[in-house]
Amino acid sequence: MRKRKPKKRIVQPDPRFNDPMVTQFVNNMMWEGKKSTSFAIFYDAMDKIQERTTENPHEIWLRAIENVMPNVEVRSKRIGGATFQIPTEIRAERKLSVCMKWIIRFSRERSGKGMAEKLAAELIAASKNEGASIKKKDDTHRMAEANRAFAHFR
């Protein structure tokens, strides 16, 4: 058992939108500690969104995050030799990090040239409630719904 909870790290807001959530997103996207590259990709994607939609890209990004955020997930738990998928509510911080990771993952899996292009496409799709990351959220919710009978094991 743990003695104490680890301290919550404070994330600095990003230079362009002055939003700490953007920095968190960029940190999740980063590979091999290359933060400036990650920021460049993110801002490039924002510029591409601006060109395509003539809307504020930050608003679109926030809407995409809002749409992808899951409310429930299934957790595996062993009870009497059988493993049950138990639906559980998700904490606010986990909701955010899970949805960011999904958006990044499905952006990487998209076809297209360059990460900025893929990310822009995925964010636009997610803001319109379509795309792979939205499908993942729906699948997660459907799974929790299917296993609602085991919710009392929580």
C-alpha positions as CSV (number, residue, x, y, z in Angstrom):
1,M,0.0,0.0,0.0
2,R,1.2,3.5,-0.8
3,K,2.2,5.8,2.0
4,R,1.2,9.1,0.3
5,K,-0.2,10.4,-2.9
6,P,2.3,11.8,-5.4
7,K,2.2,15.6,-5.8
8,K,0.1,17.0,-8.6
9,R,2.3,18.7,-11.1
10,I,1.4,22.1,-12.3
11,V,1.5,22.4,-16.1
12,Q,2.6,25.8,-17.6
13,P,0.2,27.4,-20.1
14,D,1.2,27.4,-23.7
15,P,2.5,30.6,-25.4
16,R,-0.2,31.0,-28.1
17,F,-3.5,30.1,-26.4
18,N,-2.3,30.6,-22.8
19,D,-4.0,27.3,-21.9
20,P,-2.4,24.7,-19.7
21,M,-4.6,22.0,-21.3
22,V,-2.8,22.6,-24.6
23,T,0.6,22.0,-22.9
24,Q,-0.8,18.8,-21.5
25,F,-1.9,17.7,-24.9
26,V,1.5,18.6,-26.4
27,N,3.2,16.7,-23.6
28,N,1.1,13.6,-24.4
29,M,2.0,13.9,-28.1
30,M,5.7,14.4,-27.5
31,W,8.2,11.6,-28.4
32,E,11.7,11.3,-27.0
33,G,11.5,14.6,-25.0
34,K,11.2,16.7,-28.2
35,K,8.7,19.3,-26.8
36,S,9.5,22.1,-29.3
37,T,8.9,19.7,-32.2
38,S,5.6,18.6,-30.6
39,F,4.5,22.3,-30.2
40,A,5.4,22.9,-33.8
41,I,3.3,20.0,-34.9
42,F,0.4,21.2,-32.7
43,Y,0.4,24.8,-33.9
44,D,0.8,23.7,-37.5
45,A,-2.3,21.5,-37.1
46,M,-4.1,24.6,-35.6
47,D,-3.1,26.7,-38.6
48,K,-4.4,23.9,-40.9
49,I,-7.7,23.9,-39.0
50,Q,-7.9,27.7,-39.3
51,E,-7.5,27.4,-43.1
52,R,-10.1,24.7,-43.5
53,T,-12.9,25.9,-41.2
54,T,-12.4,29.7,-40.8
55,E,-13.4,29.0,-37.2
56,N,-11.2,29.6,-34.1
57,P,-9.0,26.5,-34.0
58,H,-8.8,26.5,-30.2
59,E,-12.6,26.3,-30.0
60,I,-12.6,23.4,-32.4
61,W,-9.9,21.7,-30.3
62,L,-11.9,22.2,-27.1
63,R,-15.1,20.9,-28.8
64,A,-13.2,17.8,-30.0
65,I,-11.9,17.1,-26.5
66,E,-15.4,17.6,-25.0
67,N,-16.9,15.2,-27.6
68,V,-14.2,12.4,-27.1
69,M,-14.3,12.5,-23.3
70,P,-15.7,9.2,-21.9
71,N,-17.9,9.1,-18.8
72,V,-17.7,5.4,-17.9
73,E,-15.2,2.6,-18.6
74,V,-15.0,-1.1,-17.8
75,R,-12.4,-2.3,-15.3
76,S,-11.5,-6.0,-14.9
77,K,-12.0,-7.5,-11.5
78,R,-11.6,-11.1,-10.3
79,I,-14.4,-12.3,-8.2
80,G,-14.4,-15.9,-7.1
81,G,-12.3,-17.3,-9.9
82,A,-14.2,-15.4,-12.7
83,T,-13.1,-12.1,-14.2
84,F,-15.8,-9.6,-14.6
85,Q,-15.8,-6.4,-16.6
86,I,-17.2,-3.8,-14.1
87,P,-18.4,-0.5,-15.4
88,T,-17.0,2.4,-13.4
89,E,-17.3,6.2,-13.5
90,I,-14.1,8.0,-14.5
91,R,-12.4,10.8,-12.6
92,A,-12.2,14.2,-14.3
93,E,-8.4,14.1,-14.7
94,R,-8.5,10.6,-16.2
95,K,-11.3,11.6,-18.6
96,L,-9.1,14.4,-19.9
97,S,-5.9,12.3,-20.3
98,V,-7.7,9.3,-21.8
99,C,-9.5,11.5,-24.4
100,M,-6.2,13.3,-25.3
101,K,-4.4,9.9,-25.7
102,W,-7.2,8.6,-27.9
103,I,-7.1,11.6,-30.2
104,I,-3.3,11.4,-30.5
105,R,-3.4,7.7,-31.1
106,F,-6.0,7.8,-33.8
107,S,-4.3,10.8,-35.4
108,R,-1.2,8.7,-35.7
109,E,-3.1,5.8,-37.2
110,R,-4.8,8.0,-39.9
111,S,-3.6,8.1,-43.4
112,G,-2.1,11.4,-44.6
113,K,1.1,13.2,-44.9
114,G,2.7,14.5,-41.7
115,M,1.4,14.4,-38.2
116,A,0.1,18.0,-38.3
117,E,-2.2,17.1,-41.2
118,K,-3.4,13.9,-39.5
119,L,-4.0,15.7,-36.2
120,A,-5.9,18.5,-37.9
121,A,-8.1,16.0,-39.7
122,E,-8.8,14.0,-36.5
123,L,-9.7,17.1,-34.5
124,I,-12.0,18.5,-37.2
125,A,-13.7,15.0,-37.3
126,A,-14.0,14.8,-33.5
127,S,-15.5,18.3,-33.3
128,K,-18.2,17.2,-35.7
129,N,-18.8,14.0,-33.6
130,E,-17.3,11.6,-36.1
131,G,-13.9,9.9,-36.6
132,A,-12.0,7.0,-34.9
133,S,-11.6,8.6,-31.5
134,I,-15.4,9.2,-31.2
135,K,-16.0,5.6,-32.3
136,K,-13.6,4.5,-29.5
137,K,-15.6,6.5,-26.9
138,D,-18.9,5.0,-28.2
139,D,-17.5,1.5,-28.0
140,T,-16.3,2.1,-24.4
141,H,-19.8,3.4,-23.4
142,R,-21.4,0.5,-25.2
143,M,-19.2,-2.0,-23.3
144,A,-20.0,-0.4,-20.0
145,E,-23.8,-0.5,-20.9
146,A,-23.5,-4.2,-21.8
147,N,-21.9,-5.0,-18.5
148,R,-24.3,-2.9,-16.3
149,A,-25.5,-6.1,-14.6
150,F,-22.1,-6.3,-12.8
151,A,-22.1,-2.6,-11.6
152,H,-23.1,-3.8,-8.1
153,F,-19.6,-5.4,-7.7
154,R,-18.0,-2.0,-7.6
